[in-house]
Amino acid sequence: MGIKKHKKEIIVKESERTGKKRILPIKWMLYSLLCGFIFLSCSEEKVKSSSEEPYISKPLTEEKCVNFAEQLHHSFADSSVTYVESYIAWEEIRNDITKNDPLRIAIFDSIVKKFDVGNEFVELVYSESDVRFITYFSEEENHYLVFRVFQEPQSLNFYEFELRGNADEIEIVDVYNYFTASSIRQMIKQEIFFWEGFGEEWYSKLTAFIDLENAFRELISDGKLKEAFLLTKKYAEEFGELERFQNLYGMICEISGSSELMIGYLEDELLEMSKLEKGRWLSLFYLRSLQGDYSEAMIALSNLEKEVGEDLYIDFLKGNLYYELHDYESAIKWFNIALGQKEDVKIFHLAKAHSYAAMGQFVEAVESLLVMEDYFEIDGYDWKIEFAYASEFVQSPEFNEFLKRLDGAAVQ
C-alpha cells in the first residue's frame, strides 16, 4: 500500500485540496533521480574497485618448486650458467653481509666471482658426473630443492637450494653444500670478515692468495702433491689457519689415494661440523668406509637418505658396502635396484660384474659385461687389468670367450 501511495503522489495531477499542480513532488523526483544516478555511479565505482582489488600473490607450491628444479636441471645439462645465476638473490646477500660498509662492499665485489654456482655445476656435467634433482621438501614456510652429484664410487655429494617467492616468481636465497657443510652466504661472510682484517692491505693479500691457488692447481695437475702441500702450509702460516687451506689439503689427500691421509682429513672435517648439519652424514660415511667400519658406514648412509630422500646412488653405495662385507648377493641386489632406475651408468654394470666374479659365477659376470654393450663401447677396455685381482675369472673359459667375442666384433 505504501508503494502505491508513493507513486500516486509523484504523478502530476490536480490537488484534492487546492487544485494546484504538485510542483514539489516533481522537484523531489528530479532530486531523487539525480541522487539515484549518483548512487548508481558510486555503486559502479564500488563494484569496479572491488573487482580491481590489489593483487595478492599466491603462496609458493610444491608443484612450482618441482617445475623450477626441472628447469635448473636442464640449465645444468645445457651449460646455461646465466640462467642459474640470475635466480640467486645476490643483491640481498650483498646488502645483508656488507651492511653498506665501503670496505666490505669492495671486498664483496672482488670475491663474489669465486662463488659461481652455475659454473660449478656445469663443470661437474662436463666431467661426466651425473647431476640430478632428487627431492623437494619444506620446513614451515621454507622451501628446499636437493640435487645429487655423483662422479665415481663413494664420491656422492648433495646441494640444497633454499627458495623463496610465490606462485609467479622464485629466487634462490641460498645454496647449501652437504659435504663442505656451508652455504654461499656463510662462505662469503667468512671471506669478507677475514680479508677486512688486513685493513688497507686487503687487496694485495687477496691477490697473493689467488696466485697461491693458481700455483697450487698447477702443481696438482703436474702430480706434484708434496710440493702442493708445502705450498699450502707456507701460506697457511702467513695467512693463518683457514678453511680454504683445509679444503686444498683435502684435495691433496683425495688425489694421493692414501686412506691414511683421507681418514685424518675427514676426522678434522667432522670436528668442524655441527652434529646437526646434514653434511656430517656424508663425511661419516666416507670416514667409516675408509676405516672398514661398514656397519657404521651403513648407518650414516641411511641417515643421509632420511635427510635427502631415496636416491639410486645411495642404493649403489649400499651395494658397495655389502661388497666390502663379502655379502655379494646383497651387493648385487642393490646394484640391480640402482640399474632399475638408471641403466646407462658404467660403474653400476661393472660393480655387478665384479660381484659375480667374486662369487665365482663367471657366466653371470660375463653376461653382466655384455649387457653394457647396449649402452657403451666396451671393446676399448683393458678387461684383464679391470679384473686383475680375480685371477680365476681372468683364466676362465667364460672370460676368454668374452674377449674373443669383443675381438670378433672389433674386426667386423
HULIN-V659575 format. One record per residue. N is the residue number from 0. RES is the residue in one small letter. PSI is psi in degrees with one decimal (none if undefined). OMEGA is omega in radians with two decimals (999 if undefined). D_CENTER is the distance of its C-alpha to the mean C-alpha in Angstrom with 1 decimal. Layout:
n = <N/N>
res = <RES/RES>
psi = <PSI/PSI>
omega = <OMEGA/OMEGA>
d_center = <D_CENTER/D_CENTER>
//
This chain:
n = <0/1/2/3/4/5/6/7/8/9/10/11/12/13/14/15/16/17/18/19/20/21/22/23/24/25/26/27/28/29/30/31/32/33/34/35/36/37/38/39/40/41/42/43/44/45/46/47/48/49/50/51/52/53/54/55/56/57/58/59/60/61/62/63/64/65/66/67/68/69/70/71/72/73/74/75/76/77/78/79/80/81/82/83/84/85/86/87/88/89/90/91/92/93/94/95/96/97/98/99/100/101/102/103/104/105/106/107/108/109/110/111/112/113/114/115/116/117/118/119/120/121/122/123/124/125/126/127/128/129/130/131/132/133/134/135/136/137/138/139/140/141/142/143/144/145/146/147/148/149/150/151/152/153/154/155/156/157/158/159/160/161/162/163/164/165/166/167/168/169/170/171/172/173/174/175/176/177/178/179/180/181/182/183/184/185/186/187/188/189/190/191/192/193/194/195/196/197/198/199/200/201/202/203/204/205/206/207/208/209/210/211/212/213/214/215/216/217/218/219/220/221/222/223/224/225/226/227/228/229/230/231/232/233/234/235/236/237/238/239/240/241/242/243/244/245/246/247/248/249/250/251/252/253/254/255/256/257/258/259/260/261/262/263/264/265/266/267/268/269/270/271/272/273/274/275/276/277/278/279/280/281/282/283/284/285/286/287/288/289/290/291/292/293/294/295/296/297/298/299/300/301/302/303/304/305/306/307/308/309/310/311/312/313/314/315/316/317/318/319/320/321/322/323/324/325/326/327/328/329/330/331/332/333/334/335/336/337/338/339/340/341/342/343/344/345/346/347/348/349/350/351/352/353/354/355/356/357/358/359/360/361/362/363/364/365/366/367/368/369/370/371/372/373/374/375/376/377/378/379/380/381/382/383/384/385/386/387/388/389/390/391/392/393/394/395/396/397/398/399/400/401/402/403/404/405/406/407/408/409/410/411>
res = <m/g/i/k/k/h/k/k/e/i/i/v/k/e/s/e/r/t/g/k/k/r/i/l/p/i/k/w/m/l/y/s/l/l/c/g/f/i/f/l/s/c/s/e/e/k/v/k/s/s/s/e/e/p/y/i/s/k/p/l/t/e/e/k/c/v/n/f/a/e/q/l/h/h/s/f/a/d/s/s/v/t/y/v/e/s/y/i/a/w/e/e/i/r/n/d/i/t/k/n/d/p/l/r/i/a/i/f/d/s/i/v/k/k/f/d/v/g/n/e/f/v/e/l/v/y/s/e/s/d/v/r/f/i/t/y/f/s/e/e/e/n/h/y/l/v/f/r/v/f/q/e/p/q/s/l/n/f/y/e/f/e/l/r/g/n/a/d/e/i/e/i/v/d/v/y/n/y/f/t/a/s/s/i/r/q/m/i/k/q/e/i/f/f/w/e/g/f/g/e/e/w/y/s/k/l/t/a/f/i/d/l/e/n/a/f/r/e/l/i/s/d/g/k/l/k/e/a/f/l/l/t/k/k/y/a/e/e/f/g/e/l/e/r/f/q/n/l/y/g/m/i/c/e/i/s/g/s/s/e/l/m/i/g/y/l/e/d/e/l/l/e/m/s/k/l/e/k/g/r/w/l/s/l/f/y/l/r/s/l/q/g/d/y/s/e/a/m/i/a/l/s/n/l/e/k/e/v/g/e/d/l/y/i/d/f/l/k/g/n/l/y/y/e/l/h/d/y/e/s/a/i/k/w/f/n/i/a/l/g/q/k/e/d/v/k/i/f/h/l/a/k/a/h/s/y/a/a/m/g/q/f/v/e/a/v/e/s/l/l/v/m/e/d/y/f/e/i/d/g/y/d/w/k/i/e/f/a/y/a/s/e/f/v/q/s/p/e/f/n/e/f/l/k/r/l/d/g/a/a/v/q>
psi = <-43.5/-37.0/-44.4/-42.2/-41.2/-40.5/-39.4/-37.9/-26.6/-31.7/136.6/119.6/170.0/142.9/140.4/-25.2/-39.7/-22.3/-2.5/153.9/142.1/92.3/-42.2/-45.1/-32.2/-42.2/-41.4/-37.7/-46.2/-40.7/-40.6/-41.7/-43.0/-47.3/-36.8/-45.9/-42.8/-42.8/-44.1/-42.9/-38.9/-39.5/-41.4/-39.4/-38.6/-43.7/-42.5/-44.9/-33.8/-29.9/-17.6/46.7/153.4/139.5/127.0/116.4/139.5/150.4/157.5/133.3/163.7/-41.7/-44.6/-42.1/-42.5/-40.6/-39.9/-40.7/-40.9/-38.2/-42.5/-43.0/-43.2/-34.9/-34.4/-47.5/-34.1/3.7/32.2/78.0/-44.2/-30.6/-44.0/-49.8/-30.9/-18.7/-6.5/133.4/65.8/-40.9/-41.6/-42.1/-43.7/-49.4/-39.6/-39.1/-42.5/-27.2/34.8/16.2/123.1/-40.6/-45.7/-38.1/-43.8/-42.0/-44.0/-49.3/-24.8/-34.1/-13.5/-24.1/-24.8/-22.9/63.9/90.2/-42.1/-49.1/-35.5/-45.7/-40.7/-40.1/-38.2/-39.4/-43.9/-30.6/14.1/20.4/164.2/112.3/121.3/137.1/131.0/-29.7/158.2/142.3/161.8/148.5/107.7/-116.2/5.1/141.9/139.0/142.9/141.5/126.3/141.9/138.6/130.8/131.2/-55.8/173.8/134.8/34.8/38.2/143.3/156.9/145.3/132.0/122.9/119.6/126.4/156.6/151.2/-152.3/-165.9/-15.7/-34.6/149.7/145.7/155.2/116.1/-38.7/162.3/126.4/127.3/116.2/-36.4/-44.4/-7.0/47.5/162.8/167.4/-49.9/-45.3/-42.8/-45.4/-40.2/-43.8/-41.9/-47.7/-45.3/-34.3/-51.8/-29.8/-15.7/-18.6/-1.4/-130.8/-16.6/6.1/-39.5/-42.0/-35.8/-41.3/-42.0/-41.1/-38.6/-37.5/-39.6/-39.1/-48.3/-42.6/-42.4/-39.4/-47.1/-32.7/-44.2/-40.1/-45.8/-27.3/-0.6/15.2/74.8/-38.5/-44.7/-38.3/-41.6/-45.1/-34.9/-45.6/-36.8/-42.2/-46.7/-30.0/-37.6/-35.5/-41.8/-20.6/156.0/122.2/159.5/-31.7/-35.2/-34.3/-37.4/-41.3/-38.9/-38.2/-36.9/-41.2/-46.0/-43.5/-44.4/-31.3/-27.1/8.8/115.7/-32.6/-45.0/-43.0/-39.8/-45.9/-42.1/-46.1/-35.4/-41.3/-40.1/-44.0/-32.4/-28.1/-12.7/141.3/147.0/-13.1/-8.6/135.2/-33.4/-20.0/-36.8/-37.7/-43.3/-39.9/-38.1/-48.3/-47.3/-49.2/-33.9/-45.1/-32.8/-10.2/10.2/77.8/-27.8/-42.1/-33.7/-39.7/-38.8/-44.2/-40.4/-40.0/-39.8/-36.2/-40.7/-35.9/-33.6/-41.1/-5.9/174.2/145.1/138.6/-29.0/-28.1/-39.9/-42.5/-41.4/-31.1/-41.8/-39.4/-43.4/-41.9/-33.3/-44.5/-28.7/1.5/19.3/78.6/-32.1/-43.9/-37.0/-47.3/-39.1/-47.1/-32.6/-37.2/-37.8/-42.8/-43.8/-31.1/-22.9/-28.5/112.8/-17.3/45.0/113.9/-45.6/-28.3/-47.2/-44.3/-42.9/-40.4/-43.2/-41.5/-38.4/-44.4/-39.7/-40.9/-28.4/-10.5/10.8/81.2/-34.6/-47.9/-35.4/-45.8/-41.8/-39.6/-36.0/-38.8/-31.0/-29.4/-25.3/-24.1/-16.1/-25.4/162.0/114.7/-3.3/-6.3/-6.1/148.8/89.2/-27.0/-36.9/-39.4/-38.9/31.3/-32.7/-25.2/73.4/-37.0/-39.4/-43.8/-32.6/-1.0/153.6/-36.9/-44.1/-41.5/-37.3/-37.8/-45.4/-40.4/-40.8/-42.8/-40.3/-42.7/-39.6/-36.9/-39.8/-42.2/none>
omega = <-3.12/-3.13/3.14/3.13/-3.14/3.11/-3.12/-3.11/-3.11/-3.08/-3.13/3.13/-3.13/3.09/-3.12/-3.08/-3.02/-3.08/3.13/3.09/-3.07/-3.10/-3.07/3.12/3.13/3.10/3.12/-3.13/3.13/3.13/3.13/3.13/3.12/3.12/3.13/3.11/3.12/-3.14/-3.13/3.14/3.10/3.13/3.12/3.13/3.13/3.13/-3.11/-3.12/3.13/3.11/3.11/3.12/3.11/-3.10/3.09/-3.08/3.11/-3.10/3.10/-3.10/3.10/-3.14/3.13/-3.14/-3.12/3.08/3.11/3.12/3.13/3.08/3.10/-3.13/3.12/-3.14/3.06/-3.09/-3.11/-3.13/3.13/-3.02/-3.07/3.12/-3.14/-3.04/-3.07/-3.12/-3.13/-3.05/-3.07/-3.08/3.12/3.11/3.14/-3.10/-3.10/-3.06/-3.00/-3.12/3.12/3.08/-3.06/-3.13/3.13/3.12/3.14/3.13/3.13/-3.10/-3.13/-3.02/-3.03/3.13/-3.13/-3.05/-3.09/-3.05/-3.12/3.14/3.13/3.13/-3.13/3.09/3.10/3.11/3.13/-3.14/3.08/3.03/-3.08/3.08/-3.04/3.02/-3.10/-3.10/3.01/3.00/3.13/3.05/-3.02/-3.11/-3.12/-3.10/-3.07/3.00/3.11/3.07/3.12/3.10/-3.12/3.13/-3.11/3.10/3.12/3.03/-3.12/3.09/-3.14/3.05/-3.13/3.13/3.07/-3.03/3.00/3.10/3.13/-3.07/-3.08/-3.08/-3.09/2.96/3.13/-3.12/-3.10/3.09/-3.05/3.12/-3.04/-3.02/3.11/3.08/3.14/3.13/3.10/-3.09/-3.11/-3.12/-3.13/3.13/3.12/3.13/-3.09/-3.14/3.14/-3.05/3.13/3.08/3.11/3.11/-3.07/-3.12/-3.01/-3.04/3.13/3.11/3.12/3.11/3.12/-3.13/3.09/3.07/3.10/-3.11/3.13/3.12/3.13/-3.10/3.06/3.12/3.12/-3.13/3.10/3.13/-3.12/-3.03/-3.14/3.12/3.12/3.13/3.14/3.12/3.14/3.14/3.14/-3.11/3.10/3.10/-3.11/-3.06/-3.01/-3.10/-3.12/3.14/-3.11/3.14/3.08/3.10/3.11/3.10/3.10/3.10/3.11/-3.13/-3.10/-3.11/-3.10/-3.09/-3.13/3.13/3.14/3.11/-3.12/3.13/3.12/-3.13/-3.11/3.08/3.09/3.12/-3.09/3.11/-3.12/-3.05/3.00/-3.14/3.13/-3.07/-3.09/-3.12/-3.13/-3.10/3.13/3.11/3.10/3.10/3.13/-3.07/-3.12/3.10/-3.14/3.12/-3.11/3.11/-2.96/3.11/3.09/3.09/3.13/3.10/3.13/-3.14/3.12/3.11/3.07/3.14/3.09/-3.12/-2.98/-3.12/-3.13/-3.13/-3.08/3.14/2.99/3.06/3.13/3.14/3.02/3.08/3.09/-3.12/3.11/3.08/3.12/3.11/-3.11/3.03/-2.97/3.12/3.09/3.11/-3.14/3.12/-3.10/3.07/3.10/3.10/3.11/3.13/3.11/-3.14/-3.12/-3.00/-3.04/3.07/-3.04/-3.02/3.10/3.14/-3.13/-3.13/3.12/3.13/3.11/3.14/3.11/3.13/3.13/3.12/-3.08/3.12/-2.98/3.11/-3.13/3.11/3.12/3.12/3.12/3.11/-3.12/3.10/-3.14/-3.12/3.14/-3.03/-3.03/2.95/-3.04/-3.11/3.13/-3.14/2.94/-3.00/3.12/3.08/-3.13/-3.11/-3.08/-3.12/-3.07/-3.04/-3.13/3.12/-3.13/-3.12/-3.07/3.07/-3.10/-3.13/3.13/3.06/3.10/3.13/3.13/3.13/3.11/3.12/3.14/3.12/3.13/3.14/-3.14/999>
d_center = <77.1/75.6/73.7/76.9/78.8/76.2/76.3/80.1/80.1/77.9/80.2/82.9/86.2/89.4/89.4/91.5/92.8/93.3/93.0/90.7/87.5/84.4/82.7/80.4/78.5/77.8/76.4/74.3/73.2/72.1/70.4/68.7/67.5/66.2/64.4/63.1/61.7/60.1/58.7/57.4/55.8/54.3/53.1/51.5/49.8/48.5/47.3/45.8/44.0/42.8/41.4/39.7/38.0/35.1/31.8/29.7/26.0/24.8/22.0/18.4/18.2/16.0/17.1/16.2/12.6/12.3/14.1/11.9/8.8/11.3/12.4/9.2/9.2/12.8/12.5/10.7/13.5/16.1/15.3/15.5/14.2/16.2/14.6/11.2/13.2/15.6/13.4/12.7/15.7/17.2/20.7/20.0/18.3/21.4/23.9/22.5/22.6/25.8/28.0/30.0/31.2/32.3/31.5/27.9/27.4/28.7/26.5/23.4/24.3/24.9/21.8/19.1/19.1/17.7/14.4/13.4/9.6/10.6/13.0/11.0/9.0/12.4/14.2/12.3/13.3/16.7/17.1/16.9/13.9/12.1/8.6/8.2/7.0/8.8/9.5/10.3/12.4/14.5/16.6/19.7/18.9/15.3/12.5/8.9/6.2/4.5/3.5/6.5/8.3/12.1/15.0/18.1/19.4/18.0/15.3/12.4/9.2/6.1/3.3/4.2/5.3/9.0/11.1/14.9/17.5/19.8/20.6/21.3/18.7/15.2/13.8/10.7/12.4/10.2/7.1/7.5/7.6/9.4/11.8/13.1/12.9/12.7/11.2/12.2/15.1/16.3/16.3/18.2/20.5/21.5/22.1/24.3/26.2/27.0/28.2/30.2/32.2/33.9/35.3/36.8/36.0/32.2/31.9/34.0/32.1/28.7/30.2/31.5/28.2/26.7/29.7/28.9/25.4/26.9/29.8/27.5/25.5/28.8/30.2/27.2/27.6/31.3/30.8/32.5/30.5/33.4/33.9/30.2/30.4/33.6/32.2/29.3/32.0/34.3/31.8/30.6/34.2/34.6/31.5/31.1/28.7/25.1/21.7/21.3/24.3/23.0/19.9/22.4/24.5/21.7/21.3/25.1/25.1/22.6/24.6/27.8/27.2/29.1/28.1/30.2/28.3/24.9/26.2/27.5/24.3/22.2/24.9/24.8/21.0/21.5/24.3/22.1/19.6/20.4/21.1/18.9/15.6/13.3/12.9/16.6/16.6/14.9/17.3/20.1/19.5/20.0/22.9/24.7/24.4/25.9/28.6/29.4/28.9/27.2/27.9/26.0/23.1/23.1/23.0/20.0/18.2/19.4/18.3/14.7/15.0/16.3/13.4/10.6/13.2/15.0/13.6/15.9/15.0/15.8/19.0/19.6/19.4/21.8/24.1/24.0/25.1/27.9/28.9/29.4/31.5/33.6/32.9/32.4/32.9/30.0/27.9/28.9/28.1/24.4/24.3/25.8/23.3/20.4/22.7/23.4/19.8/19.4/22.6/21.9/20.5/23.3/22.6/22.8/26.3/27.4/26.5/28.5/31.4/31.5/31.8/34.7/36.3/36.2/37.8/40.5/39.7/40.1/40.5/37.2/35.5/37.0/36.0/32.4/32.6/34.4/31.7/29.5/31.9/30.6/27.2/28.1/31.0/32.2/35.5/34.1/33.1/35.5/35.7/38.3/36.1/33.1/35.4/37.6/37.3/38.5/42.0/43.5/41.0/41.5/45.2/45.2/46.7/43.6/41.5/44.4/44.6/40.9/41.5/44.5/42.6/40.1/43.0/44.7/41.7/41.4/45.1/45.0>
//
